[in-house]
Amino acid sequence: MGFLAKALLVLLVLATAGLDPSGSAGSPSVPTYRSGTSNSLSQSQQEEKCCSLQVSVLSRVPLEVFSLAVDAVKDVEVTLPAPVSPEEGNTSEPEKESESPSSSDKKLKRRFSLSTSSKSTKLKSSKKLPVVPYKRVPFTADVSAYILRLYLRKSFLELPEHAALIVGDNLRVKGALGMPNVALYADAATGYDSAWCSNAIHWPAASATTGRPLYPIVLDAQAEHCKLHVQGWRTTTGLLLQQPISMSLNFTPALAKFALREMHPLLGSAVGLHGDSSLHMTLEPLQSHLPADCYTVRIQPMKLVIGSNAFLSSIMGLLKLNKMQSTNVEAWTSTVEADIFQNGQIISKRMDALLGSSLGSCKGVHIIMWGQVDTVDDVLDMTLGIPADTLAATGIKELPSDYVLPVPVKGTPQAPNVNWGKAVAQLTELSIKRQVTKGLPWLSNVISSFGGPSLDMTDYPTAPPLVGKLPWEAQDAQQQDVALGADLIEL
């Protein structure tokens, strides 16, 4: 998911490229100029140009526009054609039109390298991020800013291949910069409200971290597999979000393999989605400010189909649920939340999952997972938690309701490794503890005095706090309310 955050920053840069409201407000009658219209380029050279840029007025491209991505994006290069000035477009000297293709190409293009500054990165990694292949995604944009209107046609955006597979082709961006344009954009967009930025008095106060708000921004992007909405303020230090970035992603094998698996290895084997074709999520940077060193991703509860795999089969084998070992299993998850850091670390909060809830009379197997992943070194350090309700189904009953048996999960996200022998020993010890001490609490001290394991249940392992609510419990409560309402009607 980290590369999606970086790709979003590049998108924001492209959407605001070439727009300088303060520098062109006094030129309302300046005619339109198009880049890439010089006759000195051959047809093949014109086809090689990365995009066609149309701006409603001639304005310089300020470097400060690109400060959104500086310190936040690694190894990304954006190439934009430079606007053609009247002198260049109407020259009467024929020898200038016959310049070499290389010199003309240099005049037509401006290149900006968006690289990470080590000074602003607080969380550093001892190793360089792995080099990943890039893929071109067809890209168009239509952004208005005060008296300016930016059109990008026949463009492409180079994204990491993983991100490109998740986003899909034909990325289209629409948006507005500045209060008048945001208000007009809100009128044209169904269900959109611009009240949050209608009065500058109510804008956020300036701070050293988030800067001083300059003007509001609204952007909507849509691609083959992705939709997102961004709204906030351009500030002196970057972009301050008014609300978390909202996204919806169509489920694809690439999404499971390259994104969900990084957060929880169990989700990497997902082969389908029940009830909805999209995952709904939010992306919130630290202090709601871009660029940031940390981003929090929240995915709404999902109903996934998990394909048969060694990790899932081992869990079912440990719990003696053999009929679920060789079949696809429905997994109903709680809210999935993770903190993604610029140094490649992902800290996944607690995720609860109900496995096999659609298998006839089976109520499902409740498991918990949490931990962290180092995407640079490809190291997994997580915990599989087996809660009291699942242990009760295996015969270990009368445990505290918040008891969780922790099972370490190491290895890599692609191949999680669990010491199942130790896990079986833990289950056996717990079973003995409950059987021996049932009705004989004094026996715990006797066994411990002879060097045996402690059988005291006053201090026991638990899981981190739950994120949100368990969706299956909420459904049960709703069904009970419906049944109660039906009984009242009958009375």
C-alpha positions in Angstrom: 0.0 0.0 0.0 3.0 2.3 0.4 3.5 2.7 -3.3 -0.1 3.7 -3.7 0.5 6.7 -1.3 3.5 7.7 -3.4 1.6 7.3 -6.7 -1.1 9.6 -5.3 1.5 12.4 -4.6 2.6 12.2 -8.2 -1.0 12.5 -9.3 -1.4 15.6 -7.2 1.7 17.1 -8.7 0.5 16.5 -12.3 -2.9 17.9 -11.6 -1.5 21.2 -10.3 1.4 21.5 -12.8 1.7 24.7 -14.7 -0.9 26.5 -12.6 0.2 29.8 -11.0 -2.9 31.8 -10.1 -0.9 34.6 -8.5 1.3 35.0 -11.6 -1.3 35.3 -14.2 -4.3 37.0 -12.6 -3.6 40.2 -14.5 -3.8 38.6 -18.0 -7.4 37.7 -18.6 -7.2 38.3 -22.4 -4.0 36.3 -23.1 -4.7 33.8 -25.9 -4.4 30.1 -25.6 -1.1 28.4 -26.4 -0.5 24.7 -27.0 2.7 22.9 -26.4 4.1 20.5 -28.9 2.8 22.3 -32.0 6.2 23.2 -33.6 6.6 22.0 -37.2 10.3 21.4 -36.7 9.5 17.9 -35.2 8.9 14.9 -37.4 5.7 12.8 -37.0 7.6 10.1 -35.1 9.2 12.6 -32.7 5.8 14.1 -32.0 4.4 10.7 -31.2 7.2 10.2 -28.7 6.2 13.3 -26.7 4.9 12.2 -23.3 1.8 14.4 -23.3 -0.1 17.3 -24.9 -0.5 20.2 -22.5 -3.1 22.9 -23.1 -3.3 25.9 -20.7 -5.9 28.7 -21.1 -3.3 31.4 -20.4 0.5 31.4 -20.9 2.1 31.2 -17.5 5.4 30.0 -16.1 5.6 26.7 -14.3 6.7 27.6 -10.7 9.0 25.1 -9.0 7.1 25.6 -5.7 4.1 23.8 -7.2 6.3 20.6 -7.1 7.1 21.0 -3.4 4.1 18.7 -2.8 6.1 15.7 -3.9 9.6 16.7 -2.8 10.7 14.7 0.2 7.9 12.2 -0.4 8.4 10.4 -3.7 11.4 8.2 -4.6 12.9 7.6 -8.1 10.0 9.3 -10.0 10.6 11.6 -12.9 7.9 13.7 -14.5 8.3 15.1 -18.0 6.1 17.9 -19.2 6.2 19.9 -22.4 7.0 23.5 -21.8 4.5 26.1 -23.0 5.4 27.6 -26.4 5.9 31.4 -26.2 4.6 33.8 -28.9 8.2 34.4 -30.0 8.8 30.7 -30.4 5.5 30.0 -32.1 5.5 32.9 -34.6 9.2 33.3 -35.5 9.8 34.5 -39.1 13.4 33.1 -39.3 13.3 29.9 -41.4 16.7 28.7 -40.1 15.2 28.5 -36.6 12.5 26.2 -37.8 15.2 23.9 -39.2 16.9 23.3 -35.9 18.0 19.8 -35.1 15.4 17.6 -33.4 17.5 17.3 -30.3 17.6 21.1 -29.8 13.9 21.5 -30.5 13.1 18.6 -28.1 15.1 20.4 -25.4 13.0 23.5 -25.9 9.7 21.7 -25.8 10.3 19.7 -22.6 11.0 20.5 -19.0 12.0 17.8 -16.7 11.5 17.7 -13.0 13.0 15.0 -10.7 11.0 14.4 -7.6 13.4 12.7 -5.1 13.3 12.2 -1.4 15.3 14.5 0.8 17.1 12.7 3.6 16.9 15.8 5.8 13.1 15.6 6.2 12.8 11.9 6.7 12.7 11.0 10.4 12.3 7.3 10.0 15.3 6.0 8.1 16.1 2.5 6.8 19.6 1.1 6.7 18.9 -0.3 3.2 17.8 1.3 0.0 14.3 0.6 -1.2 14.2 -2.1 -3.8 14.2 -1.0 -7.5 10.8 -1.9 -9.0 9.8 -1.8 -12.7 7.6 1.0 -13.9 4.6 0.8 -16.2 3.0 3.6 -18.2 -0.7 4.3 -17.4 -2.7 6.4 -19.9 -3.5 9.7 -18.1 -5.8 12.7 -18.7 -6.5 15.7 -16.5 -8.9 18.6 -16.5 -8.2 21.1 -13.6 -9.4 24.7 -13.3 -7.6 27.2 -11.1 -8.9 30.8 -10.9 -8.7 32.1 -14.5 -6.6 29.1 -15.6 -7.8 25.8 -17.1 -5.3 22.9 -17.5 -6.0 20.1 -19.9 -3.7 17.1 -20.2 -4.5 14.8 -23.2 -2.8 11.8 -24.6 -0.6 11.7 -21.5 0.9 8.9 -19.5 1.9 8.5 -15.9 4.7 6.1 -15.0 3.7 4.1 -11.9 5.4 1.2 -10.1 4.2 -1.9 -11.9 2.4 -3.2 -8.8 0.5 0.1 -8.4 -0.3 0.2 -12.1 -1.9 -3.2 -11.9 -4.0 -2.2 -8.9 -5.1 1.1 -10.3 -5.7 -0.1 -13.9 -5.6 1.9 -17.2 -7.1 5.2 -18.3 -6.5 7.3 -15.2 -8.7 10.5 -15.4 -8.4 13.4 -13.1 -10.8 16.3 -12.6 -10.5 19.0 -10.1 -10.5 22.7 -9.1 -8.1 25.0 -7.3 -9.3 28.2 -5.6 -12.6 29.1 -3.9 -14.5 30.2 -7.0 -13.6 27.1 -9.0 -14.2 24.8 -6.0 -17.7 26.3 -5.6 -18.5 25.8 -9.3 -17.1 22.3 -9.2 -19.3 21.5 -6.2 -22.4 22.7 -8.1 -21.5 20.4 -11.0 -20.7 17.4 -8.8 -23.8 15.6 -7.4 -23.8 15.3 -3.6 -20.6 17.4 -3.1 -20.6 20.2 -0.5 -18.1 23.1 -0.6 -19.2 24.7 2.7 -15.9 23.5 4.4 -13.9 26.1 2.4 -16.5 28.8 1.6 -15.2 31.2 4.3 -11.4 31.7 4.8 -12.1 32.8 8.4 -12.9 29.1 9.2 -9.8 27.7 7.5 -7.2 25.9 9.7 -4.8 28.1 11.6 -1.2 28.3 10.3 1.3 26.1 12.0 5.0 25.2 11.6 4.1 21.7 10.5 1.2 22.1 8.2 2.0 25.7 7.0 -0.5 28.5 6.1 -3.5 27.7 4.0 -3.3 29.4 0.6 -6.3 28.1 -1.4 -8.7 25.1 -1.4 -8.2 22.1 -3.7 -10.6 19.4 -4.8 -9.5 16.4 -7.0 -11.3 13.4 -8.2 -9.6 10.5 -10.0 -11.0 7.5 -11.6 -9.3 4.6 -13.4 -10.2 1.1 -14.5 -10.0 -0.3 -10.9 -9.8 2.7 -8.7 -11.7 5.8 -7.6 -10.5 8.5 -5.1 -11.5 11.9 -3.8 -9.2 14.5 -2.3 -10.1 17.8 -0.7 -8.0 20.2 1.3 -5.9 23.3 1.2 -2.7 24.1 -0.6 -0.4 25.4 2.1 3.0 26.9 2.3 4.4 23.5 3.2 2.3 21.1 1.1 -1.3 19.9 1.1 -3.5 19.9 4.3 -6.4 17.5 4.0 -9.8 18.6 5.1 -10.7 14.9 5.5 -8.9 11.6 4.8 -8.5 10.6 1.2 -11.4 8.3 0.3 -10.7 5.5 -2.1 -12.5 2.5 -3.6 -10.6 -0.3 -5.3 -12.1 -3.1 -7.4 -10.9 -6.5 -6.1 -8.2 -8.0 -8.4 -5.6 -10.6 -7.8 -3.0 -7.9 -7.9 -4.7 -6.1 -5.0 -4.6 -9.2 -2.9 -1.0 -10.1 -3.9 0.7 -6.7 -3.7 -1.4 -4.8 -1.1 -3.5 -6.9 1.2 -0.8 -9.4 1.7 1.6 -6.7 3.0 -0.9 -5.9 5.7 -1.9 -9.4 6.7 -0.5 -12.6 5.1 -3.9 -14.4 5.3 -5.5 -11.8 3.0 -2.9 -12.4 0.3 -4.6 -15.7 -0.7 -8.0 -13.9 -1.3 -9.5 -15.0 -4.7 -12.8 -13.1 -4.5 -15.1 -10.7 -2.8 -18.6 -11.3 -1.5 -21.5 -8.7 -1.7 -19.5 -5.9 -3.3 -17.1 -5.6 -6.1 -15.0 -2.9 -4.4 -13.0 -2.4 -1.2 -13.7 0.9 0.5 -10.9 2.6 2.3 -9.4 5.8 3.5 -5.8 7.1 3.5 -4.8 9.6 6.1 -1.3 11.0 6.4 0.3 12.0 9.7 -1.3 15.3 10.9 -3.5 15.2 7.7 -0.6 16.8 5.8 1.2 15.8 2.6 4.0 14.9 2.3 4.3 12.8 5.5 6.5 10.1 7.0 3.5 7.9 7.9 0.1 7.1 6.4 -2.8 5.3 8.1 -4.8 3.0 5.8 -8.3 1.9 7.0 -10.3 -0.6 5.0 -13.9 -1.2 5.8 -15.0 -4.7 6.8 -14.8 -7.2 3.9 -16.3 -10.6 3.0 -13.5 -12.3 1.1 -13.1 -15.8 -0.3 -9.7 -17.2 0.8 -8.2 -19.8 -1.5 -6.8 -22.9 0.0 -3.2 -22.4 1.1 -0.6 -23.9 3.5 -1.0 -21.1 6.1 -4.8 -21.4 6.3 -4.7 -25.2 6.2 -2.3 -25.3 9.1 -4.6 -23.0 11.2 -7.5 -25.3 10.5 -5.4 -28.4 11.3 -4.3 -26.9 14.6 -7.9 -26.3 15.6 -8.9 -29.8 14.3 -11.2 -28.5 11.6 -10.1 -30.8 8.9 -13.1 -30.2 6.6 -12.0 -26.6 6.0 -8.4 -27.5 5.1 -8.8 -28.3 1.4 -11.6 -25.8 0.4 -12.0 -22.1 -0.3 -13.1 -20.4 2.9 -15.2 -17.3 3.3 -13.5 -14.8 5.6 -15.4 -11.9 7.2 -13.0 -9.3 8.5 -13.2 -6.5 10.9 -11.9 -3.0 9.9 -8.3 -3.5 8.6 -6.0 -0.7 9.7 -2.3 -0.3 9.2 0.3 2.5 9.6 2.6 2.7 6.5 6.0 4.4 7.0 8.3 5.9 4.4 11.1 3.6 5.4 9.2 0.5 4.3 7.8 -0.5 7.7 4.1 -1.5 8.0 2.5 -1.8 11.4 -0.8 -3.7 11.1 -3.3 -3.2 13.9 -5.5 -5.9 15.2 -7.6 -7.6 12.5 -10.4 -10.1 13.5 -11.6 -12.6 10.9 -14.4 -15.1 11.0 -13.5 -18.0 8.8 -16.0 -20.4 7.3 -19.2 -18.7 8.5 -21.1 -19.9 5.5 -20.5 -23.6 6.0 -24.0 -24.8 6.9 -24.5 -24.8 10.7 -20.9 -23.8 11.4 -20.8 -20.4 13.1 -17.3 -19.8 11.9 -13.8 -19.8 13.3 -12.7 -16.6 15.0 -9.0 -15.7 14.7 -7.0 -12.5 15.3 -3.8 -11.2 13.7 -1.6 -8.2 14.4 2.1 -7.3 14.0 4.4 -5.7 11.5 6.1 -6.2 8.1 9.4 -4.9 6.8 8.8 -4.5 3.1 12.5 -3.6 2.4 14.0 -6.7 3.9 10.8 -8.8 3.3 10.5 -9.8 6.9 7.3 -10.8 8.7 6.9 -10.5 12.5 3.2 -11.0 13.4 1.1 -12.8 15.9 -1.8 -15.2 15.3 -4.3 -14.9 18.2 -6.7 -17.7 19.0 -9.5 -16.2 21.2 -11.5 -17.8 23.9 -14.6 -18.4 21.8 -12.5 -20.4 19.3 -10.7 -22.3 22.0 -14.1 -23.2 23.5 -15.1 -24.9 20.3 -12.0 -27.1 20.5 -12.9 -28.2 24.1 -10.9 -25.7 26.1 -13.8 -23.9 27.9 -14.4 -21.5 30.8 -11.6 -19.2 29.8 -11.8 -15.4 30.4 -13.7 -13.8 27.5 -10.7 -11.6 26.5 -8.2 -14.5 26.6 -6.1 -14.9 23.4 -3.6 -17.6 22.8 -0.7 -16.0 21.0 1.1 -17.9 18.2 4.2 -16.2 16.6 4.2 -15.9 12.8 7.6 -15.3 11.2 9.0 -15.7 7.7 7.8 -13.5 4.8 4.4 -12.2 3.6 4.7 -14.7 0.7 5.6 -17.7 3.0 4.5 -17.2 6.6 6.3 -19.6 8.9 4.6 -20.8 12.2 6.2 -23.1 14.7 3.2 -25.3 14.8 4.9 -27.7 17.3 5.2 -25.0 19.8 1.6 -23.9 19.1 0.4 -27.5 19.8 2.4 -27.5 23.0 0.8 -24.2 24.0 -2.7 -25.7 23.4 -1.9 -28.8 25.3 -0.5 -26.9 28.3 -3.6 -24.7 28.3 -5.9 -27.7 28.1 -4.1 -29.3 31.0 -4.2 -26.1 33.0 -8.0 -25.8 32.6 -8.7 -29.5 33.4 -6.4 -29.8 36.4 -7.3 -26.5 38.1 -11.1 -26.8 37.5 -12.4 -26.9 41.0 -8.8 -27.2 42.4 -7.3 -23.7 42.3 -4.8 -24.6 45.0 -3.2 -27.2 42.7 -1.6 -24.4 40.6 0.7 -23.4 43.5 1.7 -27.0 44.1 2.7 -27.7 40.5 4.6 -24.4 40.3 6.5 -25.2 43.5 7.9 -28.4 41.8 9.1 -26.4 38.7 6.1 -27.1 36.6 4.3 -24.5 34.4 2.2 -21.9 36.2 -1.5 -22.7 36.1 -2.5 -19.3 37.4 -5.2 -17.8 35.2 -5.2 -14.4 36.9 -2.5 -13.2 34.5 -3.1 -14.2 30.9 -2.4 -13.0 27.4 -4.8 -10.7 25.5 -4.9 -9.0 22.1 -4.5 -5.3 21.2 -7.7 -3.2 21.2 -10.2 -4.0 18.6 -10.5 -1.6 15.7 -14.1 -0.7 15.2 -16.7 -3.4 15.9 -17.0 -7.0 14.9 -19.4 -7.0 11.9 -20.8 -10.4 12.6 -21.8 -9.4 16.1 -23.4 -6.2 14.8 -25.4 -8.4 12.3 -26.5 -10.7 15.1 -27.7 -7.8 17.2 -29.6 -6.4 14.2 -31.3 -9.7 13.6 -32.3 -9.9 17.3 -33.8 -6.4 17.1 -35.8 -7.4 14.0 -37.0 -10.6 15.7 -37.9 -8.6 18.8 -39.8 -6.1 16.7 -41.8 -8.9 15.0 -42.7 -10.4 18.4 -44.0 -7.0 19.6 -46.1 -6.6 16.4 -47.7 -10.0 17.1 -48.5 -9.0 20.7 
